[in-house]
Amino acid sequence: MKIGKDIYEIIFFARAGQGAKSAAEVLAQAALSEGKYIQAFPSYGPSRSGAPTESYVRIAYQPIRLHEPIIDPDTVVVLDDTLLKNKNIIQNLDEEEDLIVNTRQDKDFVQRMLPDFKGNIKIINANEIAKDVLGQIKPNGIMLGQLIKVTEVVKLESLLNQFKKIFEAKIGKTMTEKNLIAIQKGYDYLS
């Protein structure tokens, strides 16, 4: 976590089915395993595949007393670049903060979509990595790897351990191992 921050706040913008809620849960559990205080919760409208969603994560070194959606994030993670049309994505995100986008486009594309954003843009083609590693387009793990590389909000080892703990019984050992590889690839990606 950045030194001097009381609470580190992250918003995941995604479409239903891309795993943003699961990503928020894994990140929060990784922070909890490191002795930090956490909150993780989703916000979405009608439950239908492909609908826009938001998931929020707060991480702190002391108890968190806030109980409302995040309105001034430190980092925004976008799992689907078609959501860049929503200008609310960069609301209250300043020039010292990070925008991490899953896209096959370049940084200039993101800058053209969000010309008012002056912060740090990190891009990663998480869909392609997911397809290669997992055999399906599930970008959430790859985006988590990139997120913790950029922010250092939790350790990679904590994230990998929590992913395994949460999902191995649900998705099996083989898919869990593939997801751990995907997270590592997201972490190693140079954006």
Secondary structure, DSSP 8 states (H G I E B T S, - for coil): --TT-SEEEEEEEEETTS-HHHHHHHHHHHHHHTT-EEEEEEEESS--TT-EEEEEEEEESS-----S--SS-SEEEES-GGGGG-GGGGTT--TTSEEEEE-SS-HHHHHHHSTT--SEEEEE-HHHHHHHHHSS---HHHHHHHHHHHH-SS-HHHHHHHHHHHHHHHHHHHHHHHHHHHHHHHHH---
